[in-house]
Amino acid sequence: YYFIDDTDSLILNGADLTGEIPLQIGNLTNLIVLSLVDNPLLTGPIPMEIGNLVNLTHLTLSDNDLIGQIPFTLGFLANVELKTGMYKLTHLDLSHNQLTEDIEYQLMELGGSLTYLDLSHNQITGQIPRTGFTGNEPGIGDLKYLNTLYLNHNQFTGDIPPRIGNLNYLTKLQLNDNQFTGVPEGYLSLIHI
C-alpha cells in the first residue's frame, strides 16, 4: 500500500549511491525534504527536473561528486503556497561538490524564502549576482531572509557586493578562499574573506 509518488521526504545520506541523480526525481512533486548527503560516488549534474519539486522546503545535496552548473530551475522553487501564504524552499545546501560556472541570477529569486544557503567547497566561478548587475535581475541583496550564507572555497571573482550588508538577518557569513578583488569599505571588520 506504499506509493513512491506519495513520499514527502527522501533522505538517503551515506547510502553508497552511485551514478547520476535520475531525471525522474522531478516526478516526486510531493517531496518536502530531499537529502542526498555523503554519497561520494553520486556524480553528474544536478538535474533541471529538480525545479519541478515545488513543495520542497529543504534541499541538501552536499558531500557528493556532483558536477556542472547549479540549475536555474531551482529559482522555480520560490513559489508561494497559496493556502498558507508560506514560501517554499528555506534550506539549500549544495556544498562539497564539484559544481562550476557562474551562479544564474534565477537562484536569487529564492529571496522570499531562503534562510540558509551553502554553496561552499565547490569550484563556482564568476561574480556573486547583484541586483542591477545585469539589468533588473535579482541579486544577492534580494535574499533578504538569509541567516546563513556560505560561499567560501570557490573561485568567485570581482568585488564583494555591497548589498550583502543589507541582509539584516544574516548571522553567519563565510566568503574566504575565493578570488575577490575588492571589499566594500567597512567590511574588513565584519567579515572573514
C-alpha positions in Angstrom: 0.0 0.0 0.0 3.0 2.3 -0.3 3.4 4.5 -3.3 6.6 6.4 -4.0 4.5 9.2 -5.6 3.1 9.9 -2.1 6.5 10.2 -0.4 7.2 13.6 1.2 10.7 13.0 2.4 13.6 11.3 0.7 16.7 11.0 2.9 19.5 8.8 1.5 22.5 10.1 3.5 25.6 7.9 3.4 23.7 5.3 1.3 26.5 4.5 -1.1 24.5 5.8 -4.0 26.3 5.6 -7.4 25.7 7.1 -10.8 23.7 10.2 -11.5 20.5 11.6 -9.9 17.8 10.3 -12.2 15.7 12.8 -14.2 12.6 11.1 -12.8 13.3 12.8 -9.4 11.2 15.6 -10.8 8.2 13.4 -10.7 8.2 13.3 -6.9 6.3 16.5 -6.6 5.1 15.8 -3.0 8.7 15.9 -1.7 9.2 18.4 1.1 12.7 17.2 2.1 15.3 15.8 -0.3 18.6 14.9 1.3 21.3 13.0 -0.6 24.3 13.6 1.6 27.7 11.9 1.7 27.4 9.7 -1.4 30.9 10.3 -2.9 30.1 8.1 -6.0 27.0 10.2 -6.8 28.1 12.2 -9.8 26.8 14.0 -12.8 24.9 17.2 -13.0 22.0 18.3 -10.7 19.0 17.6 -13.0 17.0 20.5 -14.2 13.9 18.5 -13.2 14.5 19.3 -9.5 12.8 22.6 -10.3 9.6 20.6 -10.6 9.7 19.8 -6.8 7.7 22.9 -5.9 6.8 21.6 -2.4 10.5 21.4 -1.2 11.4 23.2 1.9 14.9 21.5 2.4 17.2 20.5 -0.4 20.6 19.1 0.7 22.9 17.5 -1.9 26.2 18.1 -0.1 29.3 15.9 0.1 28.9 14.2 -3.2 30.7 14.5 -6.6 28.1 16.5 -8.5 29.4 18.5 -11.4 28.2 21.2 -13.7 26.3 24.4 -13.2 23.6 24.9 -10.5 20.4 24.6 -12.5 18.5 27.8 -13.0 15.3 25.8 -12.4 16.0 26.0 -8.6 14.6 29.5 -8.9 11.2 27.9 -9.7 11.1 26.7 -6.0 10.3 30.3 -5.0 6.6 29.9 -5.5 4.3 31.0 -2.6 2.0 28.3 -1.2 -1.4 29.9 -1.8 -3.3 28.2 1.1 -0.9 29.2 3.9 1.0 32.1 2.3 4.2 30.4 3.3 7.2 30.4 1.0 8.7 27.1 -0.1 12.4 26.4 -0.1 14.1 27.7 3.0 17.3 25.5 3.2 19.6 24.9 0.2 22.9 23.1 0.7 25.0 22.1 -2.3 28.3 22.3 -0.6 31.3 19.9 -1.0 30.8 19.0 -4.7 32.5 19.9 -7.9 29.9 22.5 -9.1 31.3 25.0 -11.6 30.4 28.0 -13.7 28.5 31.2 -12.7 25.5 31.3 -10.4 22.5 32.1 -12.5 20.5 35.1 -11.3 17.4 32.9 -11.1 18.8 31.4 -7.9 18.3 34.8 -6.3 14.6 34.6 -7.0 14.5 32.4 -3.8 14.8 35.7 -1.9 11.4 35.4 -0.3 12.1 32.1 1.3 15.8 31.1 1.8 17.2 31.4 5.3 20.2 29.0 4.7 22.4 28.9 1.6 25.6 26.8 1.5 27.5 26.6 -1.8 30.9 26.3 -0.2 33.7 24.0 -1.3 32.9 23.9 -5.0 34.5 25.5 -8.0 31.9 28.1 -8.8 33.3 31.0 -10.9 32.2 34.5 -11.9 30.8 37.2 -9.7 28.2 36.9 -6.9 25.0 38.0 -8.6 24.0 41.5 -7.6 20.8 43.5 -8.1 21.3 45.8 -11.1 24.4 43.9 -12.2 22.7 42.8 -15.4 19.6 45.0 -15.6 16.6 44.4 -13.3 17.5 40.8 -12.5 17.6 39.8 -8.8 20.8 39.6 -6.9 22.3 38.7 -3.6 20.6 41.6 -1.8 17.3 40.0 -2.6 17.9 37.1 -0.3 16.6 39.2 2.5 15.8 36.5 5.0 19.1 34.7 4.9 20.7 34.0 8.3 23.5 31.8 6.9 25.5 32.3 3.7 28.5 30.2 3.0 30.2 30.8 -0.4 33.8 30.1 0.8 36.3 27.8 -1.0 35.1 28.6 -4.6 36.5 30.7 -7.4 34.4 33.8 -7.2 35.9 36.9 -8.7 35.2 40.6 -8.7 34.1 42.8 -5.7 32.1 41.5 -2.8 28.6 43.1 -3.5 27.9 45.9 -1.0 24.2 44.7 -0.8 25.4 41.8 1.4 25.4 44.5 4.1 21.7 44.9 3.7 21.0 41.3 4.7 19.6 42.2 8.1 19.0 38.6 9.4 22.5 37.4 8.4 24.4 35.9 11.4 26.8 33.6 9.6 28.8 34.6 6.6 31.9 32.9 5.1 33.4 34.3 1.9 37.0 33.2 2.4 39.2 31.4 -0.1 37.9 33.0 -3.3 39.5 35.3 -5.8 37.8 38.6 -4.8 39.4 41.8 -5.9 37.6 44.3 -3.7 35.9 44.6 -0.4 33.4 47.3 0.3 34.6 49.9 2.7 33.9 49.0 6.3 33.6 45.2 5.6 37.1 44.2 6.8 36.0 44.4 10.4 32.8 42.5 9.8 33.6 39.5 7.6 36.4 37.0 7.1 37.4 37.0 3.5 
